[in-house]
Every structure is written in C-alpha cells, then in structure tokens.
Amino acid sequence: MDQRVTLRAHLEHSESQTPHGAELGGVIEAIAAAAIELAALIADGPLAGITGQDGGINPDGDRQKDVDVAADAVMRRALRDTAVAAVLSEEAVLPEILCPAAPFCVAIDPLDGSANLENNISVGTIFSVRPSGSDVLSTFFEPGTAQCAAGFVVYGPQTTLVLALNGRVDIFILD
C-alpha cells in the first residue's frame, strides 16, 4: 500500500512548481474545507434544515433546491479570504468580485446533481481555478487549457476530492 499523503502535504510539495503556488494551495484548501462542511450538511439533510424544497431557477434554467443555495453560500464564504479575484457560480447570473487584484478566479458548480439527494445518490462539487486577467470577467471565457487547477468532490459513501494540478490527477479521501 502506498504511503498516505495529505492534501496539505501535496499542496506544499506543489507550491514551488506553480506560479503563486502558496496562494493557489490556499484556494484549493478553502474549497476542500467548504466541501467538508457541505458533506456534513448533506449527510444531516433534514436535521440541518435542508428540506429539498425548490429555491427558484438558476441562470442555467435548472431548478434550485434549498441545498443548492446553501452549498453556494458555503463555497462563496470559504473563498472570500483567499487569493480569488472573482467567483462565478452556477447559482448566480454574474461573477461575484472579491478582490480584483488577486491572482485567481474560480468557476464553480457548488452542488451538481442535488435532485439525486432525494434518491440517496451521490452528488458533487465541480470547480476550475484560473489565472485572473486584467479583465476579470473575460477570465471565465478563456479555454480550459488556461486552468491552474480543476477538480471535483463527490459526496457519497466517501467524500472524495479529485484534483488536477501540475499535470497530475490525484485523489484524496476525507478521513
């Protein structure tokens, strides 16, 4: 069996290989911390006040559930204290500008597949971290090859983070 490597150790090792490596690690750690909070919220469901009630329609035309809105709030709150210029969420029409001079922008679907929760099927968070340009909004229209990091979290029997960073894809399991 391979030696276990924590997400923190992995990010520290990657810092020197990536422009703004420490700041990028902070963004990824914030998403991971929010995912842990979200995993608990999903697991508690109705006990945490999540009813599955509709919360409206998101900009993509999908029906929002209260858990979608809660997941969006959790992710946005986590990213506010990081090196993120703007965050674009599936749950919002426009990006939220956080710190225009920061080196990164994050595109995120805070909770993909929320309708699956009523059938106890896995759901997830999908994210892309991109370098911020002089025009923050145009950053979100750059090709996927411009990403600094990307990944997804699956909330199911295990909470798993799949992270693409520095030409590698690594999987981390919440322990």
C-alpha positions in Angstrom: 0.0 0.0 0.0 1.3 3.5 -0.9 2.0 5.9 1.9 -0.8 8.3 2.6 -0.2 11.9 1.6 -2.5 14.6 3.0 -3.9 17.3 0.8 -1.9 19.8 2.7 1.4 17.9 2.1 0.6 17.5 -1.5 -0.1 21.3 -1.9 3.0 22.2 -0.1 5.0 20.0 -2.4 3.3 21.6 -5.4 3.9 25.2 -4.3 7.3 25.5 -5.9 6.1 24.1 -9.2 3.2 26.6 -9.7 3.1 30.3 -10.1 1.5 31.8 -6.9 1.7 28.3 -5.5 1.0 29.1 -1.9 -2.0 31.2 -2.9 -3.3 28.5 -5.2 -2.9 26.0 -2.4 -4.9 28.3 -0.1 -7.7 28.4 -2.7 -7.8 24.6 -3.0 -7.7 24.2 0.8 -10.6 26.6 1.1 -12.7 24.6 -1.4 -11.7 21.4 0.4 -12.7 22.8 3.8 -16.0 24.0 2.4 -16.5 20.5 0.9 -16.1 19.0 4.4 -18.7 21.4 5.7 -21.0 20.6 2.8 -20.6 16.9 3.3 -21.8 17.2 6.8 -24.8 19.4 5.7 -25.7 16.8 3.0 -25.4 13.9 5.5 -27.6 15.7 8.0 -30.2 16.7 5.4 -33.5 17.5 7.2 -31.7 17.5 10.6 -29.7 20.5 9.3 -32.8 22.3 7.9 -32.4 21.0 4.3 -35.8 20.2 3.1 -35.3 19.7 -0.6 -37.7 22.5 -1.3 -37.3 24.4 -4.5 -35.4 27.7 -4.2 -36.2 29.0 -7.7 -34.4 28.7 -11.0 -30.7 29.2 -11.5 -29.2 31.1 -14.5 -28.8 27.8 -16.5 -32.6 27.2 -16.2 -32.2 24.3 -13.6 -34.5 24.2 -10.6 -32.6 25.2 -7.5 -33.2 23.4 -4.2 -32.5 24.8 -0.8 -29.4 22.7 -0.6 -28.1 24.3 -3.9 -28.5 27.8 -2.3 -26.8 26.6 0.9 -23.9 25.0 -1.0 -23.4 28.2 -2.9 -23.2 30.2 0.3 -20.7 27.8 1.9 -18.4 27.9 -1.1 -18.5 31.6 -1.5 -17.9 32.2 2.2 -14.9 29.9 2.0 -13.4 31.7 -1.0 -13.7 35.2 0.4 -10.5 35.0 2.4 -8.4 33.6 -0.3 -6.5 34.9 -3.3 -9.6 35.0 -5.5 -10.4 38.0 -7.7 -13.9 36.7 -8.6 -16.1 33.6 -8.2 -18.6 32.5 -10.9 -21.1 30.1 -9.6 -23.8 28.1 -11.5 -26.2 29.5 -8.9 -25.6 33.2 -9.9 -26.1 35.3 -13.0 -22.8 37.2 -12.7 -19.5 36.6 -11.1 -19.0 38.0 -7.6 -15.9 40.2 -7.4 -14.0 39.5 -4.3 -10.5 41.1 -4.6 -9.8 42.4 -8.2 -6.0 42.3 -7.7 -6.0 38.7 -6.6 -4.2 36.2 -9.0 -7.1 33.7 -9.4 -10.7 33.3 -10.5 -12.9 30.4 -9.6 -15.7 28.9 -11.6 -17.8 26.5 -9.6 -20.9 24.4 -9.5 -21.3 24.2 -5.7 -23.6 21.2 -5.8 -24.1 19.3 -9.0 -27.0 16.8 -9.1 -28.9 18.0 -6.0 -32.0 16.3 -7.3 -30.2 13.0 -6.7 -30.3 13.5 -3.0 -34.0 12.5 -2.7 -32.9 9.1 -4.0 -29.7 8.9 -1.9 -27.5 9.1 -4.9 -24.1 10.7 -4.9 -23.8 14.4 -5.7 -20.7 16.6 -6.2 -18.9 20.0 -6.4 -17.1 20.9 -9.7 -14.5 23.7 -9.8 -12.0 25.4 -12.0 -9.2 27.7 -10.8 -8.0 30.1 -13.5 -5.4 32.9 -13.5 -7.1 36.2 -13.2 -6.5 38.6 -16.1 -6.7 42.4 -16.3 -10.4 42.0 -17.2 -11.7 39.6 -14.5 -14.9 38.8 -16.4 -13.0 37.7 -19.6 -11.1 35.2 -17.4 -14.2 33.0 -17.4 -14.2 32.8 -21.2 -10.6 31.5 -21.6 -10.2 27.9 -22.8 -9.9 25.1 -20.3 -6.2 24.8 -21.1 -5.7 28.1 -19.2 -6.7 26.5 -15.9 -4.3 26.4 -13.0 -6.2 23.6 -11.3 -9.5 21.9 -11.5 -11.3 19.2 -9.7 -14.5 17.8 -8.3 -15.7 16.5 -4.9 -18.1 13.5 -4.7 -20.3 13.3 -1.7 -21.4 9.7 -1.3 -20.3 6.7 0.8 -17.0 8.5 0.9 -16.2 12.2 0.4 -13.6 12.2 -2.3 -11.7 15.1 -3.9 -10.2 14.5 -7.3 -7.7 17.2 -8.1 -5.9 18.1 -11.3 -2.8 20.1 -10.6 0.6 20.4 -12.3 -0.1 17.8 -15.0 -1.2 15.2 -12.4 -4.6 13.9 -11.2 -4.7 12.9 -7.5 -7.5 11.5 -5.4 -8.0 12.4 -1.7 -10.5 10.7 0.6 -11.9 12.5 3.6 -10.6 10.7 6.7 
